[in-house]
Amino acid sequence: MWCAERQIGLLLVVLWLVLPKAFGNALEPVVLQLPWHHQFQFAGYYAAQSRGYFTDAGLDVEIRNGFHPSGAMVNTVEEVVFERAQFGVGRSELMIHHGRGLPIKVLANILQRSPLVFMTLEEYNLTRLEDIGDRPISLTLPTGRSGEIIAAETLAALNSAGVDYRTLNNRPPTWNMEDLISGVTQLMPGFATDDPYVLAQRGVTPVSISPTEYGVDFYGDMLFTSQYQARNNPETVSAFRAAALKGWRYALQNPQEMAALIISEYGTRGPDYDLAFLLQEAAQMKEFMQPDLIEVGYINPERWTNIAELYLAQGLIDRYSLEDFLYQDAPVQLTLREQLPWILGASLLLLAILGVALWLHLTNLQLVLEVRQRERVESRLRYQAEKDALTGLDNRYQFHQRIEDDFTQARQTGAPLSVMMLDIDHFKQINDTHGHLAGDRVLQEIARLCQEEIRATDLVCRYGGEEFAFVLLHTPIEVAVLIAARIAAESPENPVEYDGKSIACTVSIGLAELTDEDSNAEALLKRADTNLYQAKANGRNQIFY
């Protein structure tokens, strides 16, 4: 009897010691709020869930899609700020919300470049934002309503294009590609990772207008939380961030596995979004994340400063603080017992001063190499923001910067200034007959020819679609006409060889020289653009000035 009572007593003691620890190790429930449907765009979080990274971090994570049961889109910022979710996925407009007083903190930049584009179709003949006019469009524009979703890139691109969004024939986007195909709208927001592929699968020819053409180079998706979550639960925030980034690294290395997981465990929004779609999305996502160049989740304070300054200049915010906005891991506080091995280690290192010196030298060398790598990455990002990816020429944003500078210099010094606009004749016919890859080769050949025919001090850029623009400082119209004539003559003489066929093309060119009547650079550019359209109206393969 005594032995039995003793065994029961020991069992109770064991339970008393073990049960509190067991309950103390229970997983902490948290919610991750997504802004959209389940797809590869969020594969890193699914990987962290399926591979057990969240569980290993002591977290029980619920991943919610971006829609209410009613079908209305969820505002991820509100969900996190009002503590209905602990974490969310947002975009660069998080800076605007923060600048307006919301307690938001960015944990990781997942997409180093934004995939947002303005989608249209080739049949609508709309290749730049300046030509929207009174066309029916569907963009996310301010309405003044409480809780509305802010589309920062859209506003910044329209502002850079000189388009007043308040004058547009706009209706809120439904994000339904059928609206674009049927003509209900001729321009709507989309993502380069998704919509061009879906539209092509439906038998139409998509056209994308990128905000980067207007100098708007923002981050894409990023992981964020609230400031009070980061302040009051730093261990949870740090553990979630580390597990999520580990999940992203796994997802990028195993796209086939993750695509199959999304279909089986989360489901997609329709038949267009099948395995083939998810795999092409995965390839596109890798391009925008650039994991071979930049550590997944890397936050660049200097680039965030540039984004914030752009918001300030456009009146979207009136203040900002990167210290409050960007996350940093809290320093680890060690107890005396935890510090003791380090103290002993430091004492031993004092006896090996030569080894310490060598270690410091190697550490310094590693830092130098990391700085050089970071400089190469930053240079690559600046190149992507300023250059046209296909031709290597400067983009539209760089052109507008240059023409403003040259206009000011010409006014101050009295130097002649000419502007040229060039359009490849019947370019759509080249695409329709030979395919878009052949069209790309033609664009590259014309870009090379134009670059060869101008001086080092001149500028040629890809202005949009098949249009090229030139700024020629210290160049009167007579000399500009000679340059245009050389390009026009050389174009058909330099055919592109593609798929066993020779593709030759002609060009139409409009020119204008600065006069006293030109009140600004835009007026000069507009005259050159008008002359270009006159050259095309005269039968193409023309120079008009």
Backbone torsions as a table, in degrees:
resi	resn	phi	psi	omega
1	MET	NA	-45.7	-178.4
2	TRP	-62.1	-38.6	179.9
3	CYS	-64.6	-39.8	179.5
4	ALA	-64.8	-43.9	179.2
5	GLU	-62.7	-38.7	179.0
6	ARG	-63.9	-41.7	179.7
7	GLN	-64.8	-39.9	178.7
8	ILE	-64.9	-40.7	179.1
9	GLY	-62.8	-43.1	178.3
10	LEU	-63.3	-38.5	179.6
11	LEU	-63.3	-41.1	179.2
12	LEU	-65.0	-38.5	178.1
13	VAL	-63.4	-44.7	179.1
14	VAL	-60.2	-45.4	179.5
15	LEU	-62.1	-39.8	-179.9
16	TRP	-63.6	-33.4	179.8
17	LEU	-80.7	-35.7	-171.0
18	VAL	-87.7	-43.4	-173.2
19	LEU	-58.6	-45.1	178.7
20	PRO	-59.3	-38.9	178.5
21	LYS	-65.9	-39.8	180.0
22	ALA	-62.5	-46.9	178.9
23	PHE	-68.2	-31.4	178.5
24	GLY	-66.4	-24.6	-179.6
25	ASN	-93.3	12.3	178.3
26	ALA	-62.6	147.3	-178.8
27	LEU	-67.1	140.6	178.7
28	GLU	-86.5	122.3	-179.3
29	PRO	-77.1	131.8	174.4
30	VAL	-139.2	159.4	-179.4
31	VAL	-117.9	134.0	170.7
32	LEU	-108.2	119.0	-178.8
33	GLN	-97.7	117.6	176.1
34	LEU	-88.2	157.7	179.3
35	PRO	-97.0	3.8	-170.5
36	TRP	-155.0	-173.9	178.2
37	HIS	-66.3	161.6	173.9
38	HIS	-68.7	125.3	174.9
39	GLN	-166.1	-174.1	-173.0
40	PHE	-66.3	-16.8	176.2
41	GLN	-52.2	-24.5	-177.7
42	PHE	-122.1	24.7	-172.2
43	ALA	-61.4	-31.5	-178.4
44	GLY	-61.3	-35.5	-179.5
45	TYR	-74.3	-36.9	175.5
46	TYR	-64.7	-38.5	179.4
47	ALA	-65.1	-43.0	178.7
48	ALA	-61.5	-33.6	178.5
49	GLN	-72.0	-50.8	-173.4
50	SER	-72.5	-32.0	-178.6
51	ARG	-85.0	-4.7	177.4
52	GLY	84.5	12.3	-179.3
53	TYR	-67.0	-38.7	177.3
54	PHE	-65.2	-43.9	179.4
55	THR	-61.1	-44.6	178.6
56	ASP	-60.3	-27.7	179.1
57	ALA	-85.0	2.6	179.2
58	GLY	81.4	25.0	-174.2
59	LEU	-121.1	139.0	172.1
60	ASP	-107.9	100.1	-168.9
61	VAL	-99.9	128.2	170.7
62	GLU	-102.5	123.3	-179.6
63	ILE	-102.8	115.3	-177.6
64	ARG	-104.4	138.9	175.7
65	ASN	-75.0	176.9	-169.8
66	GLY	-91.0	28.4	-176.3
67	PHE	-136.2	139.9	172.1
68	HIS	-72.3	162.6	176.0
69	PRO	-56.1	-26.8	178.8
70	SER	-73.4	-14.2	-177.0
71	GLY	101.2	-10.9	178.5
72	ALA	-71.5	147.2	-179.9
73	MET	-71.9	143.7	178.4
74	VAL	-83.0	140.6	171.6
75	ASN	-91.1	103.7	-174.0
76	THR	-62.9	-33.3	179.8
77	VAL	-63.2	-46.0	178.7
78	GLU	-62.2	-41.3	-178.8
79	GLU	-58.9	-41.1	-177.7
80	VAL	-78.0	-44.3	-177.5
81	VAL	-63.2	-39.2	-179.5
82	PHE	-90.4	12.5	170.6
83	GLU	64.4	24.3	170.1
84	ARG	-80.4	-14.8	173.6
85	ALA	-144.1	148.7	179.6
86	GLN	-88.9	-25.7	-177.3
87	PHE	-137.1	154.1	179.0
88	GLY	-147.3	166.2	174.5
89	VAL	-114.0	123.2	-179.1
90	GLY	-135.0	-169.5	-178.9
91	ARG	-128.7	-165.8	-171.9
92	SER	-66.5	-14.4	176.5
93	GLU	-68.3	-7.8	173.8
94	LEU	-57.4	-33.7	177.2
95	MET	-62.3	-36.6	178.9
96	ILE	-67.1	-46.0	177.8
97	HIS	-59.4	-42.5	178.7
98	HIS	-64.2	-43.0	179.8
99	GLY	-64.3	-21.9	178.4
100	ARG	-95.4	9.6	170.3
101	GLY	106.7	-1.5	-179.5
102	LEU	-79.9	138.2	-173.6
103	PRO	-81.3	75.2	-176.0
104	ILE	-107.5	144.1	175.9
105	LYS	-136.1	123.4	179.5
106	VAL	-80.2	128.4	-178.5
107	LEU	-95.9	-35.3	-176.4
108	ALA	-162.1	136.3	172.3
109	ASN	-89.3	108.7	-177.3
110	ILE	-80.2	-51.3	177.7
111	LEU	-98.0	116.0	-178.4
112	GLN	-73.0	-19.1	175.0
113	ARG	-131.8	148.1	-176.4
114	SER	-84.5	133.3	176.5
115	PRO	-86.5	1.4	-177.7
116	LEU	-63.0	131.7	174.9
117	VAL	-138.3	164.5	172.5
118	PHE	-99.1	119.2	-174.2
119	MET	-94.6	135.8	171.4
120	THR	-145.0	-176.1	179.3
121	LEU	-119.3	152.6	-178.5
122	GLU	-57.2	-35.1	-176.3
123	GLU	-66.6	-19.7	-179.7
124	TYR	-84.4	-9.3	175.5
125	ASN	54.1	45.4	180.0
126	LEU	-121.9	107.9	-174.8
127	THR	-117.7	-2.5	178.6
128	ARG	-151.7	153.6	-175.5
129	LEU	-66.0	-29.1	-178.9
130	GLU	-62.0	-20.0	-175.8
131	ASP	-97.2	11.5	-177.8
132	ILE	-60.5	-48.3	-179.6
133	GLY	57.6	-130.2	-179.8
134	ASP	-104.4	21.5	177.2
135	ARG	-61.8	149.2	174.3
136	PRO	-71.9	123.7	-179.7
137	ILE	-131.9	167.1	-179.9
138	SER	-138.7	89.9	178.7
139	LEU	-118.8	158.0	177.2
140	THR	-83.0	94.6	-176.3
141	LEU	-115.4	156.9	-178.2
142	PRO	-61.8	139.1	176.6
143	THR	-119.9	-10.5	-177.4
144	GLY	84.1	-0.3	-179.4
145	ARG	-80.9	146.9	179.2
146	SER	-65.7	138.2	175.9
147	GLY	77.7	10.6	-178.8
148	GLU	-69.9	152.4	178.3
149	ILE	-80.9	130.1	-178.2
150	ILE	-92.0	127.3	176.9
151	ALA	-104.6	85.9	-171.8
152	ALA	-64.4	-43.4	-178.4
153	GLU	-63.7	-38.7	178.9
154	THR	-61.5	-48.3	-179.4
155	LEU	-63.5	-43.4	-178.6
156	ALA	-64.5	-41.4	-179.9
157	ALA	-66.7	-42.4	178.0
158	LEU	-63.0	-41.7	178.1
159	ASN	-62.3	-43.7	179.8
160	SER	-65.1	-29.8	178.9
161	ALA	-83.1	-4.5	-178.9
162	GLY	75.2	25.7	-178.4
163	VAL	-103.9	123.5	177.6
164	ASP	-83.1	111.0	-174.9
165	TYR	-62.3	-23.0	-178.1
166	ARG	-71.0	-15.6	-178.9
167	THR	-96.4	-1.5	-172.0
168	LEU	-82.2	150.8	175.7
169	ASN	-84.8	76.1	-168.5
170	ASN	-112.6	146.2	170.2
171	ARG	-132.5	147.4	-177.9
172	PRO	-56.4	140.0	-177.7
173	PRO	-70.0	143.2	173.1
174	THR	-95.9	-11.3	-177.1
175	TRP	63.6	22.1	179.1
176	ASN	-102.0	117.0	-177.7
177	MET	-61.3	-23.2	179.4
178	GLU	-64.6	-28.6	176.3
179	ASP	-62.0	-38.1	179.7
180	LEU	-73.4	-41.3	-178.1
181	ILE	-67.7	-37.8	-177.1
182	SER	-81.5	-12.8	-179.9
183	GLY	91.8	3.3	174.7
184	VAL	-57.2	-36.1	173.0
185	THR	-135.2	153.6	177.8
186	GLN	-111.4	-2.2	178.6
187	LEU	-154.6	130.7	-179.8
188	MET	-150.2	157.8	178.2
189	PRO	-72.2	150.0	177.7
190	GLY	-157.7	-177.0	179.8
191	PHE	-126.0	133.9	-178.8
192	ALA	-61.4	-20.7	179.3
193	THR	-79.0	-16.5	-171.3
194	ASP	-121.4	-65.4	-159.7
195	ASP	-69.8	-39.1	176.6
196	PRO	-56.9	-39.6	179.2
197	TYR	-64.4	-47.3	-177.5
198	VAL	-63.4	-43.1	-179.9
199	LEU	-64.1	-42.7	178.4
200	ALA	-62.5	-37.9	177.7
201	GLN	-63.9	-27.3	179.5
202	ARG	-88.7	5.5	171.2
203	GLY	89.6	14.7	176.4
204	VAL	-114.9	166.2	-178.1
205	THR	-104.1	107.0	-177.5
206	PRO	-77.8	151.3	173.0
207	VAL	-129.1	130.2	-178.7
208	SER	-112.5	133.0	172.9
209	ILE	-111.1	116.9	-173.8
210	SER	-94.2	139.1	173.9
211	PRO	-57.8	-24.4	179.6
212	THR	-64.7	-22.5	176.3
213	GLU	-66.2	-16.3	-179.0
214	TYR	-113.4	21.3	177.0
215	GLY	76.8	14.0	-178.7
216	VAL	-101.9	98.5	-176.2
217	ASP	-119.9	87.1	-175.3
218	PHE	-101.9	170.7	169.9
219	TYR	-73.9	159.8	172.4
220	GLY	-95.4	-133.1	-176.9
221	ASP	-60.4	143.2	174.7
222	MET	-144.6	151.5	177.9
223	LEU	-89.3	132.8	-179.5
224	PHE	-141.2	166.8	175.8
225	THR	-144.2	-171.2	177.0
226	SER	-97.1	157.1	-179.8
227	GLN	-64.1	-38.3	-179.5
228	TYR	-72.6	-27.7	173.7
229	GLN	-65.8	-43.8	179.2
230	ALA	-66.4	-33.4	-178.4
231	ARG	-78.7	-42.9	-172.6
232	ASN	-89.5	-24.5	-178.5
233	ASN	-131.4	58.7	-175.3
234	PRO	-62.2	-34.7	-179.9
235	GLU	-66.2	-41.4	178.8
236	THR	-62.8	-45.8	-179.1
237	VAL	-62.1	-46.2	-179.8
238	SER	-63.2	-41.6	-179.4
239	ALA	-67.1	-41.9	179.6
240	PHE	-64.3	-45.6	-179.1
241	ARG	-59.7	-48.1	-178.2
242	ALA	-62.1	-43.3	-179.6
243	ALA	-66.1	-40.2	-179.6
244	ALA	-64.9	-43.8	179.6
245	LEU	-66.5	-35.9	174.9
246	LYS	-63.2	-39.2	176.8
247	GLY	-63.3	-40.0	178.7
248	TRP	-64.1	-40.4	178.8
249	ARG	-63.0	-38.2	177.8
250	TYR	-68.0	-43.7	-176.7
251	ALA	-61.7	-40.5	-179.4
252	LEU	-66.9	-29.6	-179.8
253	GLN	-85.0	-15.3	-175.5
254	ASN	-134.9	60.8	-175.0
255	PRO	-64.9	-36.9	-178.5
256	GLN	-63.0	-45.4	179.6
257	GLU	-62.6	-43.3	-176.8
258	MET	-70.2	-37.2	178.0
259	ALA	-62.6	-43.0	177.6
260	ALA	-64.3	-37.4	179.0
261	LEU	-64.2	-43.1	-179.0
262	ILE	-60.0	-44.6	-179.0
263	ILE	-65.1	-42.5	-174.4
264	SER	-80.2	-36.0	-172.7
265	GLU	-100.3	-30.1	-173.4
266	TYR	-116.4	-29.7	-178.9
267	GLY	78.2	156.4	178.8
268	THR	-117.2	174.1	-171.0
269	ARG	-84.2	-5.4	179.7
270	GLY	174.2	176.8	-175.6
271	PRO	-64.8	-25.0	178.6
272	ASP	-66.1	-22.4	-171.0
273	TYR	-103.4	62.6	-175.7
274	ASP	-93.9	-166.4	-177.9
275	LEU	-60.7	-42.3	179.9
276	ALA	-61.8	-40.9	178.0
277	PHE	-61.9	-46.8	-176.6
278	LEU	-63.9	-36.0	-179.7
279	LEU	-70.9	-38.8	176.4
280	GLN	-69.3	-33.8	176.8
281	GLU	-64.4	-39.4	178.7
282	ALA	-60.7	-43.5	178.9
283	ALA	-63.5	-41.4	178.7
284	GLN	-65.8	-42.2	179.7
285	MET	-58.1	-39.9	-179.6
286	LYS	-63.4	-36.4	177.6
287	GLU	-63.6	-39.4	-177.6
288	PHE	-81.4	-21.1	177.5
289	MET	-87.6	-32.8	179.1
290	GLN	54.0	53.3	-175.7
291	PRO	-67.3	-19.8	178.2
292	ASP	-75.6	-19.5	-179.7
293	LEU	-104.3	-35.9	-170.4
294	ILE	-129.9	137.3	177.3
295	GLU	-61.0	136.0	-179.9
296	VAL	-58.6	127.0	179.9
297	GLY	92.0	-1.2	-174.9
298	TYR	-59.0	133.5	178.6
299	ILE	-111.3	123.2	179.8
300	ASN	-106.1	103.1	-178.3
301	PRO	-58.7	-35.4	-179.3
302	GLU	-63.9	-40.6	179.9
303	ARG	-69.4	-36.9	176.3
304	TRP	-64.4	-34.6	176.3
305	THR	-62.0	-42.5	178.8
306	ASN	-62.2	-41.4	178.9
307	ILE	-64.6	-44.1	-179.8
308	ALA	-63.2	-40.1	179.2
309	GLU	-64.6	-36.5	176.3
310	LEU	-64.5	-42.5	177.0
311	TYR	-61.5	-41.2	177.8
312	LEU	-60.9	-46.1	-177.5
313	ALA	-62.8	-31.4	-177.7
314	GLN	-95.2	6.1	175.4
315	GLY	75.0	15.7	-179.6
316	LEU	-79.6	-25.9	173.8
317	ILE	-139.3	163.2	175.3
318	ASP	-121.3	3.9	176.4
319	ARG	-165.3	163.5	173.2
320	TYR	-162.1	157.9	177.2
321	SER	-143.3	107.3	-179.3
322	LEU	-67.0	-29.1	-179.7
323	GLU	-62.1	-39.2	177.5
324	ASP	-78.8	-25.8	-169.5
325	PHE	-88.7	-36.2	-173.8
326	LEU	-103.1	139.0	-173.9
327	TYR	-83.7	144.1	169.3
328	GLN	-136.7	139.7	178.0
329	ASP	-61.5	134.3	178.1
330	ALA	-68.3	141.6	177.7
331	PRO	-63.6	143.9	-178.5
332	VAL	-80.3	127.9	178.0
333	GLN	-96.1	117.6	-177.2
334	LEU	-99.5	144.2	173.4
335	THR	-77.3	169.1	179.7
336	LEU	-60.9	-39.0	179.4
337	ARG	-64.2	-38.8	178.9
338	GLU	-71.5	-28.0	-179.7
339	GLN	-80.3	-21.3	-174.1
340	LEU	-55.8	-46.6	178.1
341	PRO	-59.7	-35.2	179.0
342	TRP	-68.9	-37.7	178.5
343	ILE	-63.8	-43.8	178.6
344	LEU	-64.4	-40.8	179.1
345	GLY	-62.6	-40.3	179.4
346	ALA	-64.2	-38.3	179.1
347	SER	-62.7	-41.8	179.1
348	LEU	-66.2	-35.8	-179.2
349	LEU	-66.2	-27.2	177.3
350	LEU	-63.7	-27.9	178.7
351	LEU	-79.7	-7.7	-177.7
352	ALA	-128.1	60.2	-173.9
353	ILE	-62.4	-32.2	178.8
354	LEU	-67.0	-37.0	177.4
355	GLY	-67.1	-38.2	177.6
356	VAL	-62.8	-44.2	-179.5
357	ALA	-60.4	-42.0	179.0
358	LEU	-64.5	-42.2	179.4
359	TRP	-61.8	-43.4	178.5
360	LEU	-62.3	-39.4	179.1
361	HIS	-63.7	-45.0	179.8
362	LEU	-66.2	-38.8	178.1
363	THR	-62.6	-43.7	179.0
364	ASN	-62.7	-39.9	178.2
365	LEU	-62.8	-40.0	178.9
366	GLN	-64.0	-40.7	178.4
367	LEU	-63.2	-41.5	178.1
368	VAL	-60.3	-43.2	179.7
369	LEU	-64.8	-39.7	179.0
370	GLU	-65.9	-40.2	177.7
371	VAL	-62.6	-43.2	178.8
372	ARG	-64.2	-38.8	177.2
373	GLN	-64.7	-42.6	178.8
374	ARG	-62.2	-39.7	178.3
375	GLU	-64.0	-38.7	177.6
376	ARG	-65.3	-39.6	178.5
377	VAL	-64.0	-46.1	-179.5
378	GLU	-62.8	-38.0	177.9
379	SER	-64.2	-39.4	178.4
380	ARG	-63.7	-41.4	-179.9
381	LEU	-67.0	-39.8	177.3
382	ARG	-63.5	-39.7	178.6
383	TYR	-61.4	-42.8	-179.3
384	GLN	-65.4	-31.7	-178.7
385	ALA	-76.7	-23.9	-173.1
386	GLU	-107.9	-15.3	-172.7
387	LYS	-113.9	151.5	171.6
388	ASP	-77.6	124.5	-172.6
389	ALA	-62.9	-33.2	-175.0
390	LEU	-79.0	-47.6	-172.3
391	THR	-98.8	-18.3	-176.1
392	GLY	80.8	-2.4	177.1
393	LEU	-77.0	165.1	172.2
394	ASP	-60.3	152.9	179.9
395	ASN	-92.8	-177.9	-175.6
396	ARG	-59.9	-38.7	-178.7
397	TYR	-62.0	-45.7	178.7
398	GLN	-62.6	-36.4	178.7
399	PHE	-61.4	-46.9	-178.2
400	HIS	-66.5	-34.5	174.9
401	GLN	-62.0	-43.4	-176.2
402	ARG	-69.6	-43.3	-176.8
403	ILE	-66.6	-33.4	176.5
404	GLU	-65.4	-43.7	179.6
405	ASP	-64.4	-45.8	-177.8
406	ASP	-68.8	-33.9	176.7
407	PHE	-62.0	-45.7	179.5
408	THR	-62.4	-43.4	-179.7
409	GLN	-65.1	-41.9	179.9
410	ALA	-63.9	-39.8	177.8
411	ARG	-64.5	-39.5	-176.0
412	GLN	-75.5	-34.5	-173.8
413	THR	-105.0	-12.7	-176.5
414	GLY	77.9	12.0	-179.8
415	ALA	-70.8	145.4	176.5
416	PRO	-69.4	147.5	179.9
417	LEU	-140.8	126.0	178.5
418	SER	-122.0	150.9	178.4
419	VAL	-128.1	138.6	178.2
420	MET	-123.6	141.2	171.7
421	MET	-122.0	127.6	-176.5
422	LEU	-120.8	138.0	178.3
423	ASP	-131.5	132.2	178.2
424	ILE	-75.4	125.7	-176.4
425	ASP	-70.4	137.2	173.9
426	HIS	53.7	38.8	-177.3
427	PHE	-65.4	-35.8	178.0
428	LYS	-60.5	-37.7	179.7
429	GLN	-65.6	-36.1	176.9
430	ILE	-62.7	-44.9	179.1
431	ASN	-63.1	-44.7	-177.0
432	ASP	-66.4	-35.6	-175.2
433	THR	-83.4	-43.2	-171.4
434	HIS	-111.9	-10.6	179.9
435	GLY	99.3	160.3	-174.7
436	HIS	-69.9	-28.5	177.4
437	LEU	-66.2	-37.8	175.2
438	ALA	-65.6	-40.7	176.5
439	GLY	-59.3	-39.4	177.6
440	ASP	-62.5	-39.3	178.6
441	ARG	-64.5	-37.8	177.8
442	VAL	-64.0	-44.4	178.1
443	LEU	-59.6	-41.1	179.9
444	GLN	-66.6	-37.6	-179.7
445	GLU	-69.0	-42.9	177.7
446	ILE	-63.4	-40.0	178.0
447	ALA	-61.0	-43.6	178.5
448	ARG	-62.6	-44.0	-179.1
449	LEU	-62.7	-45.4	-179.8
450	CYS	-62.0	-40.8	-179.5
451	GLN	-63.6	-35.8	-179.4
452	GLU	-72.4	-29.4	-172.6
453	GLU	-89.1	-6.0	179.6
454	ILE	-108.9	166.8	178.8
455	ARG	-80.7	165.7	179.8
456	ALA	-64.7	-26.6	-179.0
457	THR	-83.9	-10.9	179.0
458	ASP	-85.8	169.3	178.8
459	LEU	-132.0	133.1	169.1
460	VAL	-124.6	137.6	179.1
461	CYS	-133.5	159.7	168.9
462	ARG	-84.3	113.8	-171.1
463	TYR	-85.3	-23.9	-179.7
464	GLY	153.7	131.8	178.7
465	GLY	60.6	-121.3	179.6
466	GLU	-103.3	18.5	-179.8
467	GLU	-99.3	140.3	175.2
468	PHE	-125.5	146.1	-178.6
469	ALA	-127.3	144.9	-176.6
470	PHE	-126.2	142.3	169.4
471	VAL	-120.0	122.4	-174.2
472	LEU	-124.7	91.7	178.1
473	LEU	-78.0	149.8	-176.7
474	HIS	61.1	31.6	-177.2
475	THR	-131.0	110.8	174.5
476	PRO	-72.3	166.8	-175.0
477	ILE	-60.9	-33.2	-178.4
478	GLU	-63.4	-40.9	179.0
479	VAL	-71.5	-39.0	178.8
480	ALA	-60.9	-37.3	178.3
481	VAL	-63.0	-38.8	178.6
482	LEU	-64.4	-41.2	177.8
483	ILE	-63.5	-44.5	179.1
484	ALA	-61.3	-40.0	-179.1
485	ALA	-64.5	-39.0	178.7
486	ARG	-63.5	-44.5	-179.8
487	ILE	-64.5	-43.6	-179.7
488	ALA	-63.3	-35.7	-179.6
489	ALA	-74.7	-36.9	-176.2
490	GLU	-77.2	-25.6	-174.4
491	SER	-56.2	-54.8	179.9
492	PRO	-70.8	-15.1	-179.9
493	GLU	-84.6	-3.6	-179.5
494	ASN	-125.3	65.9	-178.2
495	PRO	-66.7	155.5	177.2
496	VAL	-93.4	130.2	176.3
497	GLU	-93.2	116.7	-177.6
498	TYR	-144.7	126.9	176.7
499	ASP	53.1	40.3	176.9
500	GLY	78.5	7.2	-179.2
501	LYS	-122.3	150.1	178.5
502	SER	-101.6	120.3	-175.9
503	ILE	-112.1	109.2	177.7
504	ALA	-106.5	153.2	-180.0
505	CYS	-146.2	159.2	173.6
506	THR	-113.2	170.3	-178.7
507	VAL	-132.9	154.3	172.1
508	SER	-113.6	138.6	-173.7
509	ILE	-132.7	133.8	172.5
510	GLY	-115.6	137.2	-177.5
511	LEU	-126.5	155.3	173.7
512	ALA	-153.2	143.9	177.3
513	GLU	-112.0	145.0	-179.4
514	LEU	-60.7	131.2	177.0
515	THR	-126.4	172.7	179.4
516	ASP	-65.2	-23.6	-177.8
517	GLU	-77.5	-14.8	-179.0
518	ASP	-77.9	107.7	-176.9
519	SER	-77.2	-21.9	179.3
520	ASN	-156.2	173.7	-177.9
521	ALA	-63.9	-32.7	-179.3
522	GLU	-62.3	-37.0	179.3
523	ALA	-64.7	-41.1	178.0
524	LEU	-64.4	-44.8	-179.9
525	LEU	-63.7	-38.6	-179.1
526	LYS	-64.4	-38.3	178.2
527	ARG	-65.6	-40.3	177.5
528	ALA	-64.1	-40.1	179.0
529	ASP	-65.0	-41.0	177.2
530	THR	-62.4	-41.7	178.8
531	ASN	-66.2	-33.2	175.3
532	LEU	-61.2	-47.5	-179.8
533	TYR	-64.7	-30.0	176.4
534	GLN	-69.8	-38.7	177.3
535	ALA	-62.1	-39.2	177.9
536	LYS	-69.3	-37.4	179.0
537	ALA	-67.7	-27.3	-179.9
538	ASN	-77.7	0.6	177.5
539	GLY	119.8	3.5	-178.9
540	ARG	67.7	175.7	-175.0
541	ASN	52.4	43.8	-174.7
542	GLN	-131.0	158.7	169.1
543	ILE	-120.2	126.8	-178.0
544	PHE	-131.8	135.9	179.6
545	TYR	-153.0	NA	NA
